[in-house]
Amino acid sequence: MRKSIKVQGMTCVNCARTIEIGLRRKEGVKDVKVSFELGKVEVDFEPQLITEEKIKETIRELGYRVEEEESNRREALILLAVIVMSLPLMPLMFVKTAWSLHLQMVLATLVQIVGGYGFYRGALHSLRNGTANMDVLVALGTTGAYTFSLLAYAGLLKAHPFFETSAYLISFVKLGKFLEDYARRKALGYLKDLFSAQYKSVKMESLQGEIEVPVREVFKNSVVLFRTGDTVLFDGEIVEGQAYLDESILTGEPQAVVKKKGDKVISGATLISGFIKVKVEKTFSESFISRITKMVEEALNSKPRLQRLADRVSHYFVQVVVLISLITFAAWFTLTEDLQTSITFSLAVLVISCPCALGIATPLAVAVGIVRSLKEGILIKKPEVLEKVGDIELLFFDKTGTLTEGRFRVVKAEAFTDDAYSYALSMEKISNHPVAKAIVEFCKSKGAKELDLGNCKEEVGVGITCGNLTAREASFWGISTNGASNVVGVGTEDKLYALFYLEDRIRPEAKEVIERIKSLGIKPVLITGDREDKAKKVAESLGFEEFFAQVRPEDKLNKVEELQRQGYRVGMVGDGVNDAPAMAKADVSFAVNTGTDITKQVGDIVLLSGIRALPSSVVWGRATYRKIKENLFWAFAYNSVGIPVAAGLLYKWGIYLKPEIAGLLMALSSLSVVLNTLRLRFRKSYR
């Protein structure tokens, strides 16, 4: 059984790792996937060995919250209480009365209990599972500062207590985490909405009138109702009403379109205004939005190379920081024999270090990049391509269905036998090629009937054979096409039954796309199975400087491999079965959404809104990868500079950090990574 559980309290990949390790150790758990970006844990388990409630209980024991139990309001109230109790500590330091120190102790103790509980719980469960997260550093730092102050307060140490350090440290870190969580929720709001669709209900027509049912209980041919502001959750046909729909998830274009009775609607579209009744043609699990959700989820569950590196670093980071903190204490105590100074610098090292900044640098940028791209009609299926897309030097373009509309129509036909169209219909019906579909549609319009031709086979890029019958290019019979772009013949090797003349228009946006690809420093190359004259005509009209014609599927694959051996980083754009081998081999592959299922499975990036989204996919890929590198740079740079300063290396020049200020900087480091990533949301589209 597989169950998806919403979890609160995860702040970085170390938290996700803690949950994953904890659940994997339970008998009956077969697989665990944890996404801190989505706040979701997906568990595959054997119900006879472990129950869902036991899984949730394990998550709670690890220090995290199942979302159905608590809300963010509780965290906000705790933060408010901690801040209110911490604020008086600073003025009390300067109020020299008999009771001021006692009041400081009471307030600091309350802050330690109320505000520190979450850190202690998280640290304890993290250590139990053999991992160490940010909670460990905060718990050690605050406990050290509070314990030192308590001992000094009791007269057991000859030092002045600094209760404000532990209290402000907790306040600053909790405030930083709160702001970070808020910013992260804003950044991933669209993704949360996308994933929450499976838990929604819809209004449906029934014999009892209008009823509300969960989306997963709606079946084909049901009639569902959508009003202004609703998201369409099913693919279907409008049977009543009219509305303006935002279909940007499919087209990438924000402009609303009018839909009325008889029009098709696709799940994921939003009603800007109006009211429609939709007859369901696909259940929710089969719908467009469900398929997109699954692909996005798969993308978020995979990790690019840089994230795997950051995960390894952050896993050992806390242990290294604790060691540096101990060395700092020993060094300062040896040099000064001043216990308070030694502890102050040691605590500052503990709390300034931030594994969360490293942990969220990559996954958050990937998630925001995927969300922002999706709004542009670009589905990034494999996050690792973000590291590759910016390095593409050469991009192969298929022609039919990619640069052309792929909607062939028969403009002229010649039949040389009475049943020629029936033979053509019966042969071409086995193919999904746009040419075959156009011939089938034409033959049906002429009243052709299907014939039983026995075992028919399609040879990709060549044609169809049924016994001694064949359907292929007219040149097979030695017929000159006089420059016509597509002429298909049907017959035997010795006798021609029919000729079909077809047209396929070049997409209006194709030329602009090629120009933009060139402006990005990428060389576009046309590669097609069409004849030399056809390929040359298209290449010249679109601005290709190089093209390859009469290329079979295996030749496309060989051409990609050949250029890769020469040191080129090669991309491939395609839509058909014959493009799949080359797309699978290319460094980065782009699948046009109108293409076959296999190309969308093979493609690293699916162009939901067609090739018009291609330049933007390169730009967004580069921008996201650049943001990942920026985040990692600042996270590493912060710790590289912050730890030495906190250790007191610049103390003789009057530069040092109190532990509470170090805690504030730690919180701000994570927040800065989040805010830097958020800039992706407001980046202008390439188009």
Secondary structure, 3 states (H helix, E strand, C coil): CEEEEEEECCCCHHHHHHHHHHHHCCCCEEEEEEECCCCEEEEEECCCCCCHHHHHHHHHHCCCEECCCCCHHHHHHHHHHHHHHHCCHHHHHHCCCCCHHHHHHHHHHHHHHHCCHHHHHHHHHHHHCCCCCHHHHHHHHHHHHHHHHHHHHCCCCCCCCCHHHHHHHHHHHHHHHHHHHHHHHHHCHHHHHHHHHHHCEEEEEECCEEEEEEHHHCCCCCEEEEECCCECCCCEEEEEEEEEEECHHHHCCCCCEEEECCCEECCCCEEEEEEEEEEECCCHHHCHHHHHHHHHHHHHHCCCHHHHHHHHHHHHHHHHHHHHHHHHHHHHHHHHCCHHHHHHHHHHHHHHCCHHHHHHHHHHHHHHHHHHHHHCCEEECCHHHHHCHHHCCEEEECCCCCCECCCCEEEEEEECCCCHHHHHHHHHCCCCCHHHHHHHHHHHHCCCCCCCCCCEEEECCCEEEECCEEEEEHHHHCCCCCCCCEEEEEEECCCEEEEEEEECCECCCHHHHHHHHHHCCCEEEEECCCCHHHHHHHHHHHCCCCEECCCCHHHHHHHHHHHHHCCCCEEEEECCHHHHHHHHHCCEEEEECCCCHHHHHHCCEEECCCHHHHHHHHHHHHHHHHHHHHHHHHHHHHHHHHHHHHCCCCHHHCCCCCHHHHHHHHHHHHHHHHHHHHHHHHCCCCC
